[in-house]
Amino acid sequence: MPLYEQILRAVFGAFIGTVGFAMLVHMPKRAWFMSGLIASLSYLIYWFMTYLGLADPMSIFIGSLLGSLAGLLCARKIKIIGTVFLMSAVVPVVPGLGLYRMMAALGQRQLAAGAMTGLQAMITIAMIALGLGAGAFIDRVLWSRKAHHET
């Protein structure tokens, strides 16, 4: 499959999956489209970083960081709580399948495989949390400085 098709499929899947998630958790309707765009951007950054050869955890961190910054900026612009967009930014990279595979392996008494899969999922979760936290920190520093200079 050509590269542009892979990119389009990844971005479209992230958008549709996130808009579906937004509907499922009853996000405000005016946030659905932007949530999908932010998640698509976040996933595209993650996908591109891994395509360039960056390690998966670092790619997830960078995608989550930039998705966090975009989400908080968007939340400020349309006056919706930032958590709505922070959740959306990471929907495409949440390791649900990895956690499922961990539980399946442990249930089949494949302890080493289950532990390894679980460790990879936990590393992914940690990178998502670090990316969101770093984005929120950077956003707060930038906006507190701007507010300080305006007064």
C-alpha positions in Angstrom: 0.0 0.0 0.0 1.4 3.4 -0.9 2.5 5.7 1.9 -0.1 8.4 1.2 -2.9 5.7 1.5 -1.4 4.6 4.9 -1.4 8.2 6.1 -5.0 8.8 4.9 -6.2 5.6 6.5 -4.5 6.3 9.8 -5.7 9.9 10.0 -9.3 9.0 8.9 -9.4 6.2 11.4 -8.2 8.4 14.2 -10.8 11.0 13.3 -13.8 8.6 13.0 -12.8 6.7 16.1 -12.4 9.8 18.2 -15.7 11.4 17.0 -17.4 8.1 17.9 -15.7 8.2 21.3 -16.9 11.8 21.8 -20.4 10.8 21.1 -20.2 7.8 23.4 -19.0 9.9 26.4 -21.5 12.7 25.6 -19.0 15.4 24.8 -20.7 18.7 23.7 -21.6 18.5 20.0 -19.6 21.6 19.2 -16.5 19.8 20.3 -16.9 16.7 18.2 -15.2 17.9 15.0 -12.3 19.6 16.8 -11.8 16.5 19.0 -11.5 14.4 15.8 -9.0 16.9 14.2 -6.9 17.1 17.3 -6.8 13.3 17.7 -5.9 13.0 14.0 -3.1 15.5 14.4 -1.8 13.7 17.4 -1.9 10.3 15.8 -0.4 11.7 12.6 2.6 13.0 14.5 3.0 9.7 16.4 2.7 7.8 13.1 5.2 10.0 11.3 7.7 9.8 14.2 7.6 6.0 14.2 7.9 6.0 10.4 11.1 8.1 10.7 12.4 5.4 13.1 11.9 7.0 16.4 11.2 4.6 19.2 7.5 4.0 19.9 7.4 5.4 23.4 9.1 8.6 22.3 6.8 8.9 19.4 3.8 8.5 21.7 5.2 11.2 24.0 5.7 13.7 21.2 2.3 13.0 19.7 0.6 13.4 23.1 2.6 16.5 23.9 1.6 18.3 20.7 -2.0 17.0 20.9 -2.2 18.3 24.4 -1.0 21.8 23.3 -3.4 21.8 20.4 -6.3 20.7 22.6 -5.7 23.2 25.3 -5.4 26.0 22.7 -8.6 24.9 21.1 -10.4 24.6 24.5 -9.4 28.2 25.3 -10.6 29.4 21.9 -14.1 27.8 22.0 -14.4 28.0 25.8 -14.8 24.3 26.7 -12.9 22.6 29.5 -9.5 21.4 28.3 -10.1 17.8 29.6 -12.5 17.3 26.7 -9.7 17.8 24.1 -7.0 16.2 26.2 -8.9 12.9 26.3 -9.6 13.1 22.6 -5.9 13.8 21.8 -4.9 10.4 23.1 -7.8 8.2 22.0 -5.9 6.7 19.0 -2.8 5.7 21.0 -4.4 4.2 24.1 -3.0 0.7 24.3 -6.4 -1.1 24.7 -5.3 -4.0 22.5 -2.0 -4.4 24.4 -3.9 -4.6 27.7 -6.3 -7.1 26.2 -3.4 -9.3 24.9 -1.7 -9.1 28.3 -4.8 -10.4 30.0 -5.3 -13.1 27.4 -1.7 -14.3 27.8 -2.0 -14.3 31.5 -5.2 -16.2 31.3 -3.5 -18.8 29.2 -0.7 -19.0 31.8 1.9 -17.5 29.4 3.3 -15.4 32.2 6.4 -14.1 30.4 4.5 -13.0 27.3 1.8 -11.5 29.4 4.3 -9.6 31.5 6.2 -8.3 28.4 3.0 -7.2 26.7 1.8 -5.6 30.0 5.1 -3.8 30.4 4.9 -2.3 26.9 1.3 -1.2 27.5 2.3 0.5 30.8 5.2 2.3 29.1 2.8 3.6 26.5 0.4 4.7 29.3 3.3 6.5 31.0 4.4 8.2 27.8 0.8 9.4 27.2 0.6 10.8 30.8 4.0 12.5 30.5 3.1 14.0 27.1 -0.3 15.4 28.4 1.4 16.6 31.6 4.2 18.3 29.8 1.8 19.9 27.4 -0.4 21.2 30.2 2.7 22.6 32.0 4.0 24.3 28.8 0.5 25.7 28.2 0.3 27.1 31.7 3.7 28.6 31.6 3.0 30.3 28.3 -0.4 31.6 29.3 0.6 32.8 32.7 3.4 34.8 31.2 1.1 36.3 28.6 -1.4 37.2 31.3 1.4 38.6 33.5 2.6 40.8 30.6 -0.9 42.1 29.8 -1.5 43.4 33.3 
